[in-house]
């Protein structure tokens, strides 16, 4: 996911370098509309009106702003770099999908545990899978929930000397 974010940031940078301000109008340049416009730019289409017409759903209400944002100076070099980044993004998305499928396959026997963890506020299925992988499905190594919290690094430090408290930071664990 970090690599995908880096690629998306590089796409933003390349567009900005060409004075194309798509991100200022479309909150998500990798949404359906943004992807269609990026593909059209990579193919060599330059007309801002035609590019803005690729907008879908709510973005259709922003066509005048899109036309202004898409008035840039996209050179052959920009298109080349965008095409390379686009291919790299597609590879990353394929890898992420493959990893997601493998995680789903590996965690299937513990679907009940993941559902219970998913019910905890702030924990989604991804975090639940990480907790399951780190802690395991059996809690027998931990005599109490306090021991598990301490192992995970969720307990703040409590160092006190001569009536002064020091070390309030939580230790580095799976949470930090």
C-alpha positions in Angstrom: 0.0 0.0 0.0 2.9 2.4 0.7 4.3 1.7 -2.8 0.9 2.4 -4.3 0.7 5.7 -2.4 4.2 6.7 -3.7 3.1 6.0 -7.2 -0.1 8.0 -6.8 2.0 10.9 -5.4 4.3 10.7 -8.4 1.3 10.8 -10.7 0.1 14.0 -8.9 3.6 15.5 -9.3 3.8 14.7 -13.0 0.3 16.2 -13.6 1.3 19.3 -11.6 4.5 19.6 -13.6 2.4 19.7 -16.7 0.2 22.4 -15.0 -2.8 20.0 -14.9 -4.6 20.6 -11.7 -7.0 17.6 -11.7 -6.5 17.0 -8.0 -7.8 20.5 -7.2 -11.2 19.6 -8.6 -11.5 15.9 -8.3 -10.9 14.8 -4.7 -9.8 11.3 -5.9 -7.8 11.2 -9.1 -8.0 7.5 -9.1 -11.8 7.4 -9.1 -13.7 6.3 -12.2 -13.6 9.8 -13.7 -10.0 10.5 -12.8 -8.9 7.2 -14.2 -10.7 7.9 -17.5 -9.2 11.3 -17.8 -5.7 10.0 -17.0 -6.0 7.3 -19.6 -7.1 9.9 -22.2 -4.2 12.1 -21.3 -1.8 9.1 -21.6 -3.3 8.3 -25.1 -2.5 11.9 -26.2 -5.9 13.6 -26.0 -5.4 17.3 -25.1 -8.7 19.0 -25.5 -9.8 20.1 -22.0 -13.5 20.1 -23.0 -13.4 16.5 -24.2 -11.3 15.4 -21.2 -13.8 17.1 -18.8 -16.7 15.4 -20.5 -15.3 12.1 -19.2 -16.5 13.1 -15.7 -19.1 10.8 -14.1 -21.7 11.3 -11.4 -21.0 14.2 -9.0 -18.0 15.4 -10.9 -20.3 16.2 -13.9 -21.4 19.2 -11.9 -17.9 20.5 -11.9 -17.2 20.4 -15.7 -16.4 24.2 -16.0 -13.8 23.9 -13.2 -12.5 20.6 -14.7 -12.0 22.3 -18.1 -9.9 25.0 -16.4 -8.0 22.4 -14.4 -7.2 20.3 -17.5 -5.7 23.2 -19.4 -2.1 22.3 -19.1 1.0 21.8 -21.2 1.4 18.0 -21.4 4.5 17.1 -23.3 5.5 13.8 -24.8 7.9 13.3 -21.8 5.0 13.9 -19.4 2.8 11.3 -21.3 5.7 8.9 -21.3 6.2 9.3 -17.5 2.5 9.1 -16.8 2.3 5.9 -18.9 5.1 4.3 -16.9 3.6 5.3 -13.6 0.2 4.0 -14.8 1.7 0.6 -15.6 3.5 0.5 -12.3 0.2 1.4 -10.5 -1.6 -1.4 -12.3 1.1 -3.9 -11.2 0.8 -2.7 -7.6 -3.0 -3.1 -7.7 -2.6 -6.6 -9.0 -0.1 -7.5 -6.3 -2.4 -6.0 -3.6 -5.3 -8.0 -4.9 -3.2 -11.2 -4.9 -2.1 -10.6 -1.3 -5.6 -9.8 -0.2 -6.8 -13.1 -1.7 -4.0 -15.0 0.1 -4.8 -13.3 3.4 -8.5 -14.1 2.9 -7.6 -17.8 2.2 -5.2 -18.0 5.2 -7.7 -16.4 7.6 -10.8 -18.3 6.5 -10.5 -20.9 9.4 -10.7 -18.0 11.9 -13.6 -16.1 10.3 -15.5 -16.1 13.6 -12.7 -14.5 15.5 -12.2 -11.9 12.8 -15.9 -11.0 12.9 -15.7 -10.6 16.7 -12.6 -8.4 16.4 -14.2 -6.4 13.5 -17.0 -5.5 15.9 -14.5 -3.6 18.1 -14.6 0.2 17.4 -11.5 1.2 15.4 -10.8 -2.3 14.2 -11.6 -3.3 10.7 -11.1 -6.7 8.9 -7.5 -5.8 8.0 -6.5 -4.8 11.5 -8.3 -7.9 12.8 -6.2 -10.1 10.5 -3.0 -8.4 11.7 -4.0 -9.0 15.4 -4.8 -12.6 14.6 -1.4 -13.0 12.9 0.5 -11.4 15.7 -1.3 -12.8 18.7 -2.7 -16.0 17.4 -6.2 -17.4 17.8 -5.5 -18.9 21.3 -5.1 -16.6 24.2 -3.6 -19.2 26.5 -0.1 -17.5 26.5 -1.7 -14.5 28.1 -3.2 -15.1 31.6 -5.2 -11.9 31.4 -6.2 -9.1 29.1 -3.7 -6.8 30.9 -0.9 -9.2 29.9 -1.9 -9.1 26.3 -2.1 -5.3 26.4 1.3 -5.1 27.9 2.8 -7.5 25.3 1.2 -5.4 22.5 2.8 -2.3 23.9 -0.5 -0.6 24.7 0.4 0.1 28.4 1.9 3.5 29.2 5.1 3.6 31.1 4.8 4.3 34.8 8.2 5.2 36.1 8.1 7.2 39.3 11.0 8.3 41.4 11.1 10.7 44.4 7.5 11.5 43.7 8.0 12.6 40.1 6.5 10.7 37.2 8.7 10.0 34.1 8.2 7.8 31.1 4.6 8.3 30.1 5.2 7.0 26.6 3.9 3.6 25.7 6.6 1.1 24.8 7.1 0.1 21.1 5.0 -2.9 20.4 2.8 -4.1 17.5 0.7 -0.9 18.0 3.7 1.5 17.7 
